[in-house]
Amino acid sequence: MNNQNINLIIKIYIMRKSLLMFLFAIMTVGIATSCREEKSAGEKMEEGIEDGAEEVEDAVEDATDDN
C-alpha cells in the first residue's frame, strides 16, 4: 500500500467515526426530549392557579410582617 491509500483509509475511518458520534448525539437529544412529561391543559391551569395563590399569600405575609 502506498501513502495515498493509507491516507484514504484514515480519512474514511475518521469520517465514519464522526458520523457515528453525530448520530449518537442526535439520538441522545431525541430520547431526552421525548421523555419529558406532557401536561394536559387542566394540569397547566391548576399549576398556574396554585402559583398565583402562593404569590398572593407571600404578598399578604410580606405586608403583615412590615407592620
C-alpha positions in Angstrom: 0.0 0.0 0.0 1.2 3.4 -0.8 0.8 6.6 1.2 -2.3 7.7 -0.7 -4.2 4.5 0.1 -3.3 4.8 3.8 -4.4 8.4 3.9 -7.7 7.5 2.2 -8.3 4.7 4.7 -7.6 7.0 7.6 -9.9 9.7 6.2 -12.7 7.1 5.8 -12.2 5.8 9.3 -12.4 9.4 10.8 -15.5 10.2 8.7 -17.2 7.1 9.8 -16.3 7.7 13.5 -17.5 11.3 13.2 -20.8 10.2 11.6 -21.4 7.6 14.3 -20.7 10.2 17.0 -23.1 12.7 15.4 -25.9 10.0 15.1 -25.4 9.1 18.7 -25.7 12.7 19.8 -28.9 13.2 17.7 -30.4 10.0 19.2 -29.5 11.1 22.7 -31.2 14.5 22.3 -34.2 12.8 20.7 -34.6 10.4 23.6 -34.0 13.1 26.2 -36.8 15.4 24.8 -39.2 12.6 24.3 -39.0 11.5 27.9 -40.4 14.8 29.2 -43.7 14.6 31.0 -46.6 16.1 29.0 -49.1 18.1 30.9 -52.7 18.5 30.0 -54.4 21.9 29.8 -56.1 21.2 33.1 -52.9 20.4 34.8 -51.3 23.6 33.4 -54.2 25.7 34.6 -54.2 24.1 38.0 -50.5 24.8 38.4 -50.9 28.4 37.3 -53.7 28.9 39.9 -51.6 27.4 42.6 -48.6 29.6 41.7 -50.9 32.7 41.7 -52.3 31.7 45.1 -48.8 31.3 46.5 -47.8 34.7 45.2 -50.8 36.3 46.9 -50.1 34.5 50.1 -46.5 35.7 50.1 -47.5 39.3 49.3 -50.0 39.2 52.3 -47.3 37.8 54.6 -44.9 40.5 53.5 -47.5 43.2 54.1 -48.3 41.9 57.5 -44.7 41.4 58.5 -43.9 45.1 57.9 -46.5 46.2 60.5 
